[in-house]
Amino acid sequence: MLMNRVETALINSPPRRALQRYYEVPALQRLGGSLPHDARVLELGCGAGYGTELILAQFAAARVDAVDLDPAMVARARRRLAGYQGRVRLMVGDATDLRAALDAEDASYDAVFDFAIIHHVPDWRAALSEVARVLKPGGRFYFDEVTAAALATRAYRWLFDHPTEERFSGEEFLTELQHQGLRVDPRSRTHLRGHYLLGVAERPHSGQEAR
Ligand SMILES: C[S@@+](CC[C@H](N)C(=O)[O-])C[C@H]1O[C@@H](n2cnc3c(N)ncnc32)[C@H](O)[C@@H]1O
C-alpha cells in the first residue's frame, strides 16, 4: 500500500532522516555488525532513496538493488542516487514477488534491509518469505518496523493510510522470521511501548538450526 501525502512528507522530512541516520542505522550496525567486503544488498521499499544512500555510505555495501511499489518514489530515488551509478539498481516492484520485481534468485544477497516498509504490505508474511528465500546462508536481514500497536493509535489512523487487517505485533514478526527459517538475534526488540521494532535475523548455514 502506497504512502499518502502526509506520510510522504513526514518520511522525507529532516527530523525523520536524522532519526534514520543517527539512531536507526547505528542501532542496526550494533546488532548486525558490518557487511562483508563486496556485499550485495537488497533494500525493500526504498522510498526516495535516503536509506539506500545510508546503506552505501554507512554500511559500505558494494552494490544495492532496491525496489519500491511507487514509481514516483523510485523516480526520486533515481535522482538522489545518480552519483552512485554502477553500484545501485532501482526497480518498481512488489516486495512480495522479488523474482518479478528484479529477477532475484534464491540465496543471492548478503543482506536485506527493511526501513519501515513491511507494515505497508498486506501480505507481510509473503514479504518475509521472500527475504528468507533471497538471503545467502549467513546473510542478514536488518529490520526497522512499525507494529500494530503504533498503527492503532489515533495519530496513525488519522494521518496515514495503512493496511487495516493482518497487522503484526513485534512478537508476531519475530515468530514469522523464525518460521521462515531465519535465526533472530535475541537483542531484537520493540521500543517506545511496543510501537517500533528494531532487529536483525540471519539465514543459518545448512546444518545449523534457526532458533
Ligand atoms: C514508510 S515508507 C519507507 C520508505 C523508506 N524505506 C524510508 O525509510 O524512507 C514505505 C515505502 O514502502 C513502499 N511500499 C509499500 N508497499 C510496498 C510493497 N508491497 N513492495 C515494495 N514497496 C512497498 C511505499 O511506496 C513507500 O515508499
The ligand as an SDF file (V2000), in Angstrom:
LIG
                    3D

 27 29  0  0  0  0  0  0  0  0999 V2000
    7.1130    4.3220    5.1970 C   0  0  0  0  0  0  0  0  0  0  0  0
    7.7930    4.3140    3.6010 S   0  0  0  0  0  0  0  0  0  0  0  0
    9.5040    3.9610    3.9190 C   0  0  0  0  0  0  0  0  0  0  0  0
   10.3870    4.4090    2.7930 C   0  0  0  0  0  0  0  0  0  0  0  0
   11.8970    4.2620    3.0660 C   0  0  0  0  0  0  0  0  0  0  0  0
   12.2470    2.8720    3.3320 N   0  0  0  0  0  0  0  0  0  0  0  0
   12.3160    5.1800    4.1960 C   0  0  0  0  0  0  0  0  0  0  0  0
   12.5600    4.6950    5.3050 O   0  0  0  0  0  0  0  0  0  0  0  0
   12.4070    6.3830    3.9560 O   0  0  0  0  0  0  0  0  0  0  0  0
    7.2000    2.7880    2.9280 C   0  0  0  0  0  0  0  0  0  0  0  0
    7.5950    2.5760    1.4770 C   0  0  0  0  0  0  0  0  0  0  0  0
    7.2190    1.2580    1.1100 O   0  0  0  0  0  0  0  0  0  0  0  0
    6.7160    1.2830   -0.2080 C   0  0  0  0  0  0  0  0  0  0  0  0
    5.8800    0.0740   -0.3730 N   0  0  0  0  0  0  0  0  0  0  0  0
    4.6300   -0.1370    0.1100 C   0  0  0  0  0  0  0  0  0  0  0  0
    4.2120   -1.3750   -0.2090 N   0  0  0  0  0  0  0  0  0  0  0  0
    5.2300   -1.9620   -0.8940 C   0  0  0  0  0  0  0  0  0  0  0  0
    5.4060   -3.2380   -1.4910 C   0  0  0  0  0  0  0  0  0  0  0  0
    4.4490   -4.1720   -1.4570 N   0  0  0  0  0  0  0  0  0  0  0  0
    6.5750   -3.5100   -2.1110 N   0  0  0  0  0  0  0  0  0  0  0  0
    7.5660   -2.5590   -2.1760 C   0  0  0  0  0  0  0  0  0  0  0  0
    7.4480   -1.3370   -1.6190 N   0  0  0  0  0  0  0  0  0  0  0  0
    6.2980   -1.0380   -0.9950 C   0  0  0  0  0  0  0  0  0  0  0  0
    5.9840    2.6020   -0.3170 C   0  0  0  0  0  0  0  0  0  0  0  0
    5.8100    3.0020   -1.6660 O   0  0  0  0  0  0  0  0  0  0  0  0
    6.9130    3.5120    0.4730 C   0  0  0  0  0  0  0  0  0  0  0  0
    7.8960    4.0960   -0.3440 O   0  0  0  0  0  0  0  0  0  0  0  0
  1  2  1  0
  2  3  1  0
  2 10  1  0
  3  4  1  0
  4  5  1  0
  5  6  1  0
  5  7  1  0
  7  8  2  0
  7  9  1  0
 10 11  1  0
 11 12  1  0
 11 26  1  0
 12 13  1  0
 13 14  1  0
 13 24  1  0
 14 15  1  0
 14 23  1  0
 15 16  2  0
 16 17  1  0
 17 18  1  0
 17 23  2  0
 18 19  1  0
 18 20  2  0
 20 21  1  0
 21 22  2  0
 22 23  1  0
 24 25  1  0
 24 26  1  0
 26 27  1  0
M  CHG  2   2   1   9  -1
M  END
$$$$
